[in-house]
């Protein structure tokens, strides 16, 4: 599972809340992380959860491309946007 958020706060809270339900966030494949670094603003966080920052609200192509890359990533069966 990969998770996309538009807030660093949500990115910080998600793993703890998920762990309480028995869900873990595996590391992203390196090729996916590399491609995401070209999409996500430099002040975002490329990881899992992926923090596309609030900029993705105004530049929707950031979110769209991020979701596409995660959906294509090997080993990622579910993408959650929260």
C-alpha positions in Angstrom: 0.0 0.0 0.0 1.2 3.5 -0.8 -0.4 6.6 0.6 -0.4 10.2 -0.8 -1.1 13.2 1.3 -1.0 17.0 0.8 0.2 17.8 4.3 3.3 17.0 6.2 1.2 16.6 9.3 -0.9 13.9 7.7 2.2 12.2 6.5 3.5 12.2 10.1 0.3 10.8 11.6 -0.5 8.2 9.0 2.1 5.5 9.8 1.2 5.6 13.5 -2.5 5.4 12.9 -2.1 2.7 10.3 0.2 0.6 12.6 -2.6 0.5 15.2 -4.7 -1.3 12.6 -1.9 -3.6 11.5 -1.1 -1.8 8.3 2.5 -0.9 7.3 3.9 1.4 4.6 6.7 -0.3 2.8 9.5 1.7 1.2 8.8 2.7 -2.4 10.8 1.0 -5.2 13.9 3.1 -6.0 12.8 3.7 -9.6 9.4 5.0 -8.4 11.0 7.3 -5.8 13.4 8.7 -8.4 10.6 9.5 -10.8 8.6 11.1 -8.0 11.5 13.4 -7.1 11.0 15.0 -10.6 7.3 15.6 -9.8 7.0 16.5 -6.1 8.2 19.9 -5.0 11.6 19.9 -3.4 10.1 20.8 0.0 7.8 17.7 -0.2 8.8 14.3 1.0 9.2 11.4 -1.4 8.5 8.4 0.7 5.6 6.3 1.9 3.5 8.1 2.8 4.2 10.5 -0.1 3.8 14.2 0.8 3.0 16.0 -2.4 2.5 19.3 -0.4 -0.4 21.7 -0.6 1.0 22.8 -4.0 -0.7 19.8 -5.5 -4.1 21.5 -4.8 -3.2 24.3 -7.1 -1.0 22.3 -9.6 -3.2 19.2 -10.0 -0.7 17.7 -12.4 1.5 17.0 -9.3 -1.1 14.8 -7.7 -2.2 13.2 -11.0 1.4 12.2 -12.0 2.2 11.0 -8.4 -0.9 8.8 -8.4 0.0 7.4 -11.8 3.6 6.6 -10.7 2.4 4.9 -7.6 -0.2 2.9 -9.4 2.5 1.6 -11.8 5.0 0.8 -9.0 5.9 -2.8 -8.6 4.6 -4.2 -5.3 2.0 -1.4 -4.8 -1.4 -3.0 -4.9 -3.4 -0.1 -3.3 -2.9 3.6 -3.5 -4.7 5.7 -0.8 -5.1 9.5 -1.2 -5.9 11.2 2.1 
